Structures are given as structure tokens and as C-alpha cells.
Amino acid sequence: MSLTNHAENKIIDAMFRGQAPGFPGAVYVGLLVSSKGPRANSTAYALNDTISVLANDGKIHLYRCTSGGTSAVAQSTLYPGVADEVITDGTAQFTEQSTALDALTAGSFVEATGTGYARVKAAAGASSALTDWKSTQNDNLVSTGTGGQTKNTNAINFGSPSAAWGFVWGAALFDAVSAGNCWAWGPLTQPKTINEGDAAPSFAADALTFTLS
């Protein structure tokens, strides 16, 4: 997962500028969607459509259409997966959205909606946080490891969708059950369209990984 500009600003002010850290008292997981799902061959795209792409780096990236047109007959190696790169795909043009996502830019950073959708609390604050997320050495003790990584200890279960939520390509960490601030975001390894009547989505224990580097 990547830290948003909001999170980076809080860390800078706390570490170097003597400001109260303002870290979340609780952490909520939300789902991020693209407007047009995964990239498709020979498909017409309009300005500001967003798609998810499995890029050459083996990761899912979000791209926004910055010049409308029709995608190529095959993706091939068109998408290296570099932040902010501009890709000509057939007669359409797409721009990678990492910087826009860090800035929580409307139109790129879009949370799922639909009846039954709500963020899920994944850490209840200081009293239980040691057991909600793994330490950097993969246990429930204070972190002393070297990898800068944490994972969710327990399954994170969303409600049942009684309406379509959209094509979910990523997840994000918020400090409130609604509105509030986003602190981090990242792509899923297996994006999924969530339709009305689907089984309630969930992240199994250890399925969400956050790494500081």
C-alpha cells in the first residue's frame, strides 16, 4: 500500500515539526473502484474513463483516459506500470494515476458505493491494535522486525451487496467509518466486480499487507 499525501504530511509534522501526530484512533478498510473495469481490447473509451490494468511489473494499476479513442486489439507490453506514465493504446491515451491517488483526486480516487456497502473497522485503537494487525516480526508483540510490514490478523468482512458496488481494483485505509481521511491505498492482486446478490466480500487473515519502505 502507498501512503497518501495526507499521511505523509502528518508524519513530517509529527517527526520534524513538533506537531501532534493525529494518527487514527481506529482504522477502517474501504474498497476502490474503476469506472470501466479492467482494460479491454478494441473498446471505445471516453475522456476520464478509468480502467485497471495488470501492467508489466506484475501489479494492478489504475489508468485514466486522457484522450478518447479505441484500445488496441491486444495489450501486449503497452503498459510498463510506471507512475504517471502516458500510454497510447490504439487511438486512446491513458495516464497512470498513482500521483492522483496519493492526492485523493476526485475521479481517480473513487470509493465503492451501493446498498450494503460500508467501510469495515479493522483496528479498534490502542486497546486492541496489537492483536488487530501483526507486528513487523509477524506476531502480536511490539514491533522489532526489519521488514517494515504489517498484515491483518483477523478476517475483514464486508456486508452483503444488495446492489452492485462496481469493479473493485483496490483497497484503502481510512480514519473514519464515513468521510474522514484516507491514509493509504493499494491495488488488489485479484480485482473483482461485485454485483447484487454476490457473497459478502472479505479479506482473509493476512490478506492485506502494508509495507513502509
Secondary structure as GFF3:
##gff-version 3
##sequence-region A 1 213
A	DSSP	beta_strand	2	3	.	.	.	ID=ss1
A	DSSP	alpha_helix	5	16	.	.	.	ID=ss2
A	DSSP	beta_strand	27	34	.	.	.	ID=ss3
A	DSSP	beta_strand	44	45	.	.	.	ID=ss4
A	DSSP	beta_strand	50	54	.	.	.	ID=ss5
A	DSSP	beta_strand	60	67	.	.	.	ID=ss6
A	DSSP	beta_strand	69	70	.	.	.	ID=ss7
A	DSSP	beta_strand	86	89	.	.	.	ID=ss8
A	DSSP	beta_strand	92	96	.	.	.	ID=ss9
A	DSSP	alpha_helix	98	102	.	.	.	ID=ss10
A	DSSP	beta_strand	120	123	.	.	.	ID=ss11
A	DSSP	alpha_helix	129	132	.	.	.	ID=ss12
A	DSSP	beta_strand	149	151	.	.	.	ID=ss13
A	DSSP	beta_strand	156	157	.	.	.	ID=ss14
A	DSSP	beta_strand	166	174	.	.	.	ID=ss15
A	DSSP	beta_strand	182	194	.	.	.	ID=ss16
A	DSSP	beta_strand	202	203	.	.	.	ID=ss17
A	DSSP	beta_strand	209	211	.	.	.	ID=ss18
###
